[in-house]
Amino acid sequence: MTAPMKEVGNVTAGQYVAFDKCLEQAWQAMLSDTDKAFKLLDHARTLVDSSVRRECQLFFHEGWAYIFQGDHLQALKQLTESLALAEQIKDPEEFWRIHNGMGMAYQGMGQYGEALHHYRQSLAISQSVVNINGIFASQLNLAALHYEIDDLVSVEELLNQMLGLDSAAITAENLGEAALLQAHLHSRRSRFQDALLGCRAALEYARQLNFGHLEIQALIAVARCQRLQNRLVEAETTLLVTIDHPEFDKEGVTGLYAYIELAKVLASTGHFSRAVRTLRQGLRREALPEFSLIQQRALETLAVCLERAKKYRAAHIVLRLTLDLERKLQQRDVRRQIELRQYEAKMEDERLARQLAQHENRQLKAAQSRLQLINELARQLASSLRIEDIGQKLYDIVKERLDVHFVSLALNRPDVEAIEYVMAIDDGTRLPGFSIPYSFQQSRAVQAIRSGTPLLISGENQQLRSLRVGDNRMLPLSQLFVPLIHNQSVIGMVSLQSSIAERFGDDELELLSSLAPFIAITLSNALSHQQLFEVNTALSHEKTQIEAAQQRIEYMANHDTLTGLPNRRLLVDFVDERIAVANETGRTFYLVYIDLDGFKPVNDRHGHRVGDSVLTTLANRLSDALRKADFAARVGGDEFVIIVDDFDNEPAIHAFISRMLSVIEKPVISENEEVTVSASIGVARYGTHGRDLDTLMHHADQAMYGIKRSGKGGIAYAELHPRLLF
């Protein structure tokens, strides 16, 4: 911790020591008990008089406490306050820690670009003062961010850089977190032995520090490696030990990872009901948030286990809960984004207010007027994600204040070397979109976009009058073109026109230039939203195509490609189901083995195309002749198997199978050729001739070959000495 300041008022050195100790205790308590951490921080405020440094430290610790609590927006607010105070004391130690915290907060909200910016800021500050632990911590957070977005190459590069640092200058906590991240990386690349070494290193640091969270996460990582290596018994043991850890109940929502992993282990061993109970136990844990991404993953795993356990209704209900949770998460993220933008606008307002306080009264009033307009625009545009809405609201705000009749919003399109006007309103009338090529260098808009600097024009260029759009009766005697710059790139331009000469001056230019960054951010968000919508549409279409392809593949894997009948694979599944039903209800079934007689001469005489047509026709006839509970499959070139539901007596089953034979023997017309075939049919009854598919097939096959040897088609029933029936 930072050394205590000198005495202020009646504060003693002992109180500063107590203050620092209180902060240290709060830091240690954050992971396991954030409520205790906040109480300690509240107590710390009572120990010493307020000062910039102490307030900076308190806001910093409160920000991190909110990070551990999962309230990343509130964390960002506290850390922003801490950063503002750190700018006054200019302490690099505070700067790199605060930027690291802000990176964590933005990362927790999915704002990866902002998170990356703050992590890099933290790294640059640490490098400038050669703070080895700060460099390591910043690189560790960068690596964790890249791991979260599946950029494994960058993760490995950063970890290699970290390995080159002096470990003696790095805290054991950071070394343990790095070892665990390296273990995750090895696991993702199926280097399980290296992953387990990393887990062991993380466990050693965790036990050395008595850091329960790190130990638990390392144990979960060990179990995952064991599961992926198919060491399922060891994985189950590891996870049960993890769940019994004394500090496991403090894990909160991250503890669900252990239950998810354990459920996967149980499912891998076929214990789907135990997997379901495990996940339900995890989801019923106390202190879970209302909803989180981890809970969504747990529900998805639960749905799969229920389905594999053949509890389809329950699986359907859980899937609906999962979709509902996913929708809530998306809505929460949208609310966070809106609240974040409003908060950032508020912070910008406060920053401007602090600057305005340093100006003279005249400048203060002018700046306050601009601020009011910015605030109004910010409120109007905070929820605007359509470019058309941005332009309309901009027009509504500035038309009266600045006496303008024309407002336009254009995009910079370097890909086609042109400026695309996506919104233009002249005297309240929206105009059709149009483009101006870069090659038209006389255009003021082109000049502003290409130079990246604002242009203020008084008086109309007569040579360009014929190129104007809008109401020709209103001459643009004053024009203002301001580029919109975002992330150091010109993404567009806003332009104003007034029919009043000399209407725009330095104040208006300064005002619009102040508005431009916010308009640029809003425009960038709208473009990102539009691109995201297009990407989501494309992904949805691709997902539909993949699902259709998977269905086709599944169908082809279970059906004969020529006749469309189920194949042997689907026959096995169907017979397994029928055996289960028979064992449970006592209702038996017959297996009918059909081998066509005289089919080879059909191929020899008429060709394979006619032969294929005959097979397809016979397959269709058999399918049409079956009852709803019956089943037909093609198991060979000219061999079919029919599963027939039980009949009340032998004459009834014989009549049914005789009808199958007559269906087969009916002539087939193909390519103007009449083809006739017969069949040898063997029949076996479940329970009488076997209690599994192979045995039933064997007896039916033996009976069928008895017919086949007689040289003519017919039906034979499996028994010790098969008898012929005609």
Helices and strands as residue ranges (DSSP letters): H 13-29, H 34-45, H 52-69, H 72-89, H 92-108, H 112-128, H 132-148, H 152-163, G 167-169, H 172-188, H 192-209, H 212-228, H 232-243, G 248-255, H 256-268, H 272-283, H 293-308, H 312-356, H 361-381, H 387-401, E 406-413, E 418-426, E 429-430, E 434-437, H 444-451, E 455-458, G 462-467, E 478-486, E 489-498, H 506-558, H 568-585, E 589-597, H 599-606, H 608-625, E 631-634, E 639-645, H 650-665, E 668-670, E 673-675, E 678-685, H 693-710, E 714-717, E 723-725
